[in-house]
């Protein structure tokens, strides 16, 4: 999948399921404006004067009237029963009436008050000749007490209609915030479930339902290929994440990993994976597939997952410190020393870690020439955190959000990089080297030949070859920019690091 998108993707062919006018959001035949209007008792105008009439003099529902001023009027005409029910709900909430729909279908509507002694009654039906839904009889008087604990008449659709703008414009507008806003604006309590469904409904009005989104996947894929020919995570030169490909699958299993890695193998011409490193979690599916597809690749396991499973069986904090000591050990003797300490404390812990293939999670066994000595794959977590909100959306909207984020991020980093001038070393690597310059002061450097040195610090000793760019600690060969011993040797001969 391409991440450039220089001219963007033309989504006109992937038509939006709903067209939303943000100045007056249409909700199934009911328009509610921006929902921020206030109505005070000082508004002297008579409510009935706000409604227009048809050629026969019958009042017609005016959807632009503030929700607090909406009220039923005998003979009032509506486009459909949903419009009438929406108005009735506004009327009930504004006045604290416990109304319910005793008869409720596409052609008839009977509204009564939950208080059996209240005289309120509204009957409406579909008028086929006039093609409208009309209030045929109405007893508007109430002799019940007001109660703002509304029942089933307040549903998620009604909540959605009043807060569609907030949901669409503010991605951080969560369910709890919606519940609080309903309470503040209308003075009523609604459930978290109602608010959750209201938010989902608001998103579906713009982005379509799950079924609609999946129905458009093929056309979306074709548009991606058309606008970005040659479409296909590694680190860039500044140790930033550089997304290459991502996929949406129904479940993480062996078949889906095989499909994804086969596509990646083809796009990047990886063949058997020689000279490449792949880091993943401990999912059995990907471990098996990598062995089949990339027999020559170096497959590392993220130590966070190894440690997480380790801590489920061995809880002592002392084990965790020794585990990190073992995984960051850059030579086999250092690794064996750390593992020996674990074995002395608890042999079962030692057996558990040895059985997890240390060659995949300890630096002591990492291959050279990869330009990376990372033992944990925290970068993918940062990427997942960024797309967290996008992942909650319908699939096409989600994919578009991810594509646009990656496109904008790459453009921003490219512009930032262009301002580095003629730097030979990227800023983040330069910071790492500056830290090594501070640490190298504690190392003694002894020349042992032409461009070869021995560095010593108490009981530790490592050999450095500046010509071959190697150190016996192995870190220089792994990360590609150096270790504290190489920096000490370079500083000893007064060269620039």
Secondary structure, DSSP 8 states (H G I E B T S, - for coil): --S--SS---GGGS--S----TTS-EETTEE-TTS-----TT--S-GGGGSEE-TTS-EE--TTS-GGG----TT-EESSHHHHHHHHHHHHHHHT--EEEEEESSSEEEEEESSTT---EEEEEEETTTTEEEEEEEE----S-------TTS-HHHHHHHHHHHHHH-TT--HHHHHHHHHHHH-----HHHHHHHHHHHHHHHH--HHHHHHTHHHHHHHHHHHSTT---EE-TTS-EE-------SS-SHHHHHHHHHHHHHHHT-TT-TT-EEEE---HHHHHHHHHH-TTSEEEE-HHHHHHHHHHH---HHHHHHHHHHHT--SHHHHHHHHHHHHHH-HHHHHHHHTT-GGGT-GGG--SSSS------HHHHHHHHHTTTGGGS-HHHHHHHHHHHHHHHHHHHHHHHHTTTT-SS-HHHHHHHHHHHHHGGG-EEEEEETTEEEEEETTEEEEEETTTTEETTSHHHHHSS--HHHHHHHHHTT---
